[in-house]
């Protein structure tokens, strides 16, 4: 409803005010932010950059998919503490390569030390081209540590959280050429904004559009992502820590007795599996240009709402 959109807009404005308090917004300052779709496969939905305080689209899978290379993070090769090999797979992280532009970002819950170890592994093992730009979307990564990671590589610029350290003015990246045609608002509520998501969730429940959302009372606030699809009446709140695991335990079975979701999208594309498999498949199909990601997730959301109305989500 219009009333809902107005109230959501006010909530986003409040979020922006809080975010801007922790940002240095000035000439040449850029901040990368985005949303992670999957946990075990590092898939990028879209990446946005903030140039001089204005939001600019940097990567969009719908329009730039032919230039994007998603980096898979296999469990055995990920560095971890003793006795916890592969632990990083459980943390939100993705890396994307577009031409010579390499982008990393992790959830606010990922510590600087672990994040830098992760970046080092990808720079060493996974890059097929030599990037000239490296971006770190983590405000509290030590500048010296970030520079140490890339000092032996021919990199012209390091973006570090709210700091930009170009080697030369010519190396600046112009993101204004690419513009999103979709009205999409995605915000990651960082740990500095612990109450905003609660207000938004309360607002959504009051309007009756959050029936499929499990209880968020025991979720680490710093891991919460709020996604609003304007124009589709689709609103999803999710946490990379807990909700996906909760939804994957729904007691829905296929003909073989396995828990499953089955979606049939326009064009005849059929997707079947548990909630994580379905989300990963949708991401892959969108990257390959076979389906439109928004349309696919709209179908998935409607399915969850149907379950909610039938009481299937009562225990989740």
Secondary structure, 3 states (H helix, E strand, C coil): CHHHHHHHHHHHHHHHHHHHHCCCCCCCCEEEEEEECCCCCCCEEEEEEEECCEEEEEEEHHHHHHHEEECCCCHHHCCCCCCCCCHHHHCCEEEEEECCEEEEEECCCCCHHHHHHHHHHHHHHCCCCCCCEEEEECCCCCHHHHHHHHCCCCCCEEEECCEEEECCHHHCCCCCCCCCCCCEEEEECCCCCCCHHHHHHHHHHHCCCCCCCCCCCCCCHHHEEEEEECCCCEEEEEECCCHHHHHHCCCCECCCCCECEEEECCCCCEEEECHHHHHHHHHHHHHCCCCCHHHHHHHHHHHHHHHHHCCCCCCC
